[in-house]
Amino acid sequence: MRPNALGTTIAGLVAVAGLAAGSVATAGTSFAATAPTAQTATAAQAAALAGTQNFGLTTAEAKNVQEFLADYWGYTGAIDGQLGTNSWKAFQRCLAKYWGYTGDIDGDPGPNTIKALQRLLKADYGYTGDIDGIAGSGTRAAFKRFAA
């Protein structure tokens, strides 16, 4: 009977070890499942930030710009301090009317938008650099004065 008892004990230990391993494997899987969710959330945040271009403005300064755009240029989005596509579309309408912007009203603050912005900033906000379409430090400093 001893060999049978030993066999039963070994079989029981193997079963317990298998259950424990399964629990550990399941626990590892449950923890691993949260990683893609965290990565997805991080990717979504990065995409949202990529769509925002404040050119060095603080949130409060960007809100000032959005309020100006809402008052005069048809901006209807949230006053959230994030200059995204809709903010830039409204700004492009302003730049097209007064500052020589001739591109599409697409919300992309690319070089042509920046050139028109630089013309505005040169006229009234102390920008002294070239009209080059690059939002360098001089453009950013003048944009901050505009947004104040």
C-alpha positions as CSV (number, residue, x, y, z in Angstrom):
1,M,0.0,0.0,0.0
2,R,2.9,2.3,0.5
3,P,3.7,2.6,-3.2
4,N,0.1,3.4,-3.9
5,A,0.0,6.1,-1.2
6,L,3.3,7.5,-2.5
7,G,1.8,7.5,-6.1
8,T,-1.3,9.2,-4.9
9,T,0.7,11.8,-3.0
10,I,2.9,12.5,-6.1
11,A,-0.2,12.7,-8.3
12,G,-1.8,15.2,-5.8
13,L,1.3,17.3,-5.7
14,V,1.5,17.4,-9.5
15,A,-2.2,18.5,-9.6
16,V,-1.6,21.2,-7.0
17,A,1.5,22.4,-8.9
18,G,-0.5,22.4,-12.1
19,L,-3.2,24.5,-10.5
20,A,-0.7,26.9,-9.0
21,A,1.1,27.2,-12.3
22,G,-2.3,27.8,-14.0
23,S,-3.1,30.5,-11.5
24,V,0.2,32.2,-12.0
25,A,-0.1,32.0,-15.7
26,T,-3.6,33.4,-15.5
27,A,-2.4,36.2,-13.2
28,G,0.4,37.0,-15.6
29,T,-2.1,37.1,-18.5
30,S,-4.5,39.4,-16.6
31,F,-1.6,41.8,-15.9
32,A,-0.4,41.5,-19.5
33,A,-3.9,42.3,-20.8
34,T,-3.8,45.8,-19.1
35,A,-0.6,46.7,-20.9
36,P,-2.2,47.1,-24.4
37,T,-5.0,49.2,-22.8
38,A,-2.4,51.5,-21.3
39,Q,-0.5,51.6,-24.5
40,T,-3.7,52.4,-26.4
41,A,-4.5,55.2,-24.0
42,T,-1.0,56.6,-24.3
43,A,-1.2,56.4,-28.1
44,A,-4.6,58.3,-28.1
45,Q,-3.1,61.0,-25.9
46,A,-0.1,61.3,-28.1
47,A,-2.4,61.6,-31.2
48,A,-4.4,64.3,-29.5
49,L,-1.3,66.3,-28.6
50,A,0.1,65.8,-32.1
51,G,-3.1,67.4,-33.4
52,T,-2.5,70.4,-31.1
53,Q,0.0,73.2,-32.0
54,N,0.2,75.9,-29.5
55,F,3.7,77.2,-30.6
56,G,4.8,77.8,-27.0
57,L,1.7,79.3,-25.7
58,T,0.5,78.4,-22.2
59,T,-3.0,77.0,-21.9
60,A,-4.3,80.4,-20.6
61,E,-2.7,82.2,-23.6
62,A,-4.1,79.6,-26.1
63,K,-7.6,80.1,-24.4
64,N,-7.2,83.9,-25.2
65,V,-6.5,83.1,-28.8
66,Q,-9.5,80.7,-28.9
67,E,-11.8,83.4,-27.4
68,F,-10.6,85.9,-30.1
69,L,-11.3,83.3,-32.8
70,A,-14.7,82.5,-31.3
71,D,-15.6,86.2,-31.2
72,Y,-14.5,87.1,-34.7
73,W,-13.6,84.1,-36.9
74,G,-16.3,81.4,-36.4
75,Y,-14.5,79.2,-34.0
76,T,-17.1,77.0,-32.3
77,G,-15.0,74.5,-30.4
78,A,-14.2,74.3,-26.8
79,I,-12.2,77.0,-25.2
80,D,-9.7,74.5,-23.8
81,G,-6.3,76.0,-24.5
82,Q,-5.4,73.5,-27.1
83,L,-5.0,75.0,-30.6
84,G,-6.1,72.1,-32.7
85,T,-7.5,71.7,-36.2
86,N,-10.6,73.8,-35.6
87,S,-8.7,76.6,-33.9
88,W,-6.3,76.8,-36.8
89,K,-9.1,76.7,-39.4
90,A,-10.6,79.8,-37.8
91,F,-7.2,81.4,-37.6
92,Q,-6.6,80.6,-41.3
93,R,-9.8,82.5,-42.1
94,C,-8.4,85.6,-40.4
95,L,-5.0,85.2,-42.0
96,A,-6.6,84.7,-45.4
97,K,-8.7,87.9,-45.1
98,Y,-5.9,90.2,-43.8
99,W,-2.5,88.6,-43.9
100,G,-2.0,87.0,-47.3
101,Y,-2.8,83.4,-46.5
102,T,-3.7,81.7,-49.7
103,G,-3.8,78.0,-48.8
104,D,-6.7,75.7,-48.0
105,I,-8.6,76.3,-44.8
106,D,-7.6,72.9,-43.5
107,G,-6.5,73.6,-39.9
108,D,-2.9,72.6,-40.6
109,P,-0.5,75.2,-39.2
110,G,2.1,74.5,-41.9
111,P,4.6,76.9,-43.4
112,N,2.1,78.9,-45.4
113,T,0.0,79.5,-42.3
114,I,3.1,80.4,-40.3
115,K,4.2,82.9,-43.0
116,A,0.8,84.7,-42.8
117,L,1.0,84.6,-39.0
118,Q,4.4,86.1,-39.2
119,R,3.1,89.0,-41.3
120,L,0.5,89.7,-38.6
121,L,3.0,89.4,-35.9
122,K,5.5,91.7,-37.8
123,A,2.9,94.4,-38.2
124,D,1.7,94.6,-34.6
125,Y,3.5,92.3,-32.2
126,G,7.2,93.0,-32.5
127,Y,8.2,90.1,-34.7
128,T,11.4,91.1,-36.5
129,G,12.5,87.9,-38.2
130,D,12.1,86.8,-41.8
131,I,8.8,85.7,-43.2
132,D,10.1,82.2,-43.6
133,G,7.2,79.9,-42.4
134,I,9.3,78.6,-39.5
135,A,7.9,79.0,-36.0
136,G,11.2,79.7,-34.4
137,S,11.8,81.5,-31.1
138,G,11.1,85.0,-32.5
139,T,7.7,83.8,-34.0
140,R,6.9,82.1,-30.7
141,A,7.7,85.2,-28.6
142,A,5.6,87.5,-30.8
143,F,2.8,84.9,-30.8
144,K,2.9,85.1,-27.0
145,R,2.5,88.9,-27.1
146,F,-0.4,88.4,-29.5
147,A,-2.0,86.0,-27.1
148,A,-1.5,88.0,-23.9
